[in-house]
Amino acid sequence: MRRIRVDGRALYAKYSLLGVSLVSLLRGACGPWPQVREAQRAYVLRPDALIEREAGQLRFLQEAGHPRVCPVAGVRRGVLFTESVPGVSLAHLLLTRPQRSADLLAGVL
């Protein structure tokens, strides 16, 4: 994930390589690099790719109105583009208010 600017608009871009962790990828779980590159070309076109599922989940949560999530700006060629959300993250709240963890997580659920 990285911050980018598109037409002057501040966004976050998230890319998924075959829907696996970077550690797994680097350890060769998906084969040698040429094989990974070829598999990735097909992977980004799949409607069930991780990025597509994540975009759908974010859209659903945004429509539900709770919890507050980053709006999806778009998905293109396996990259999820989102806008930032002002305020503190759930991770920050959990770290600073551990005694409220159950309430915070129940609210997200």
N, C-alpha and C positions, 0 to 999 in steps of 0.2 A: 504494500500500500504506500502511496506517496501523494503529497499535495501537488496539485498542478493548477495552471491557469488556462482556461479555454475561452477565447474571445473576451478576455478580461474578467472572467468569472472564476472565482476560487472554488475548486472542487477537490475531491479525493478520488484517486483512481486505484482500484483494487483488481489484481490479476491473479488468476488461479492456474497453476500448472497441473493439469490432469486431476485436480481435486485432491491432491495429496500434500502432505507437509513438505516443507523444504528439506528437512532432515531425511525423510524417506527418499525424496528425489535424489539428493546428493549421495545417498548410500547405494543408489542404483536399483531401487525397488521397481522402477519402471523401465529398466534397461539402459543401454548406452544412450548418450546424448542424441545421436542421429535418430534413434528410435523414438525418443521422447519428443523431439521436434515434429516428427511425422504424426505421432499419436495426438499431439496438441492441436495440430491443424484440424483434425476430425473432431476432437473434444470440444473446441469452442463453438462448433456448429450444432452440437447436441442441445435439444431443448431441456434436458435434465442435467446439464452441466451445473457445477456448484454455484457459479456466479449467477446463472439464470434463476436457480432456486433461491439464492439469497436475495436477489432483486424482488422476486415475488413475495417473499416473507416480509421484506421491508415495506413494500407497497401495502400489503395486508395490514401490518401493524400501524402504518400511517393512517389508513382509512379507519381503523378501529379507534385511533386517537390516544391509545395508551398501551404501552409506554411511549414516550416521545422518541422517535427514531429519526435518523438522517433521511431526508427526502432523496429518492432516486432521481438523478438527473438523466440517466440513460444507461444502456448497456450496448456496447459495440465491440464486436470481434473478441469476445471473451474478457472484456474489461468492464467492470461496474463503476460507474461514475456517481458519486453522491455529493450532496451539499453538506456543509457543516451544520451542527446544531449547537446553539449557545447553551451555556450552563455546564454543570459538572457531569461527569460520566457516572454510570452505575458502579464501575470499578472504584472510582474515587469515593463515592458514598459508602460502599462496602468497607473500604479501608479506613475511612474516618469515623464511621458509625457501625462498628462490628456488632454491637448489641442490637442493632435494628436489622441485621441481615435477613432474618426470617420474614419480616414485614416487607422489606425492600424486594426480596425475591418473589414473594407472594404477589406483590403488586405487578411485577413484570409478567408473572405467569397468568 
